[in-house]
Amino acid sequence: MFVHRKKLEKMDMGGGVIRQYLGECTKMNAQHWDMADKSMVKLHTHSQEQFGYVIKGGFKMMIGNETSVLEAGDAYFIPPDVPHEFTAIGQTEAIDIFSPIKLDFPWMEKGQQQKK
């Protein structure tokens, strides 16, 4: 399957975070994030494994008990059920891959949970 990001709906998650659902296979899915400087995804956990890649900008990121600053070109792996948090450093874009498929995002408004 091919995905043309400029044709995808942009979902305003609030707080300067924009999400685009890139698609899914049988065991994983992908999201594109566009985050304003200092926007934040607060501490949370989920049962999926997560891989992310910073396209531009960066994150101050906490995974479990470790904190690091990531820049464009850096990546992160988050095991299932490990607390993590992101704060954007500058205008930031990133890709996240989840396995198994993740459709719920805790900071979203009700009614948006299953929307792709």
KABELJO-V721578 format. One record per run of one state. SS is the DSSP state (hx for helix, st for strand, lp for the rest). FROM is the first residue (numbers start at 1). TO is the last residue. If there is no record, write none. Layout:
ss/from/to
SS/FROM/TO
SS/FROM/TO
This chain:
ss/from/to
lp/1/4
hx/5/7
lp/8/10
st/11/14
lp/15/16
st/17/24
lp/25/28
st/29/35
lp/36/39
st/40/44
lp/45/48
st/49/56
lp/57/57
st/58/63
lp/64/65
st/66/71
lp/72/74
st/75/78
lp/79/83
st/84/88
lp/89/91
st/92/99
lp/100/116
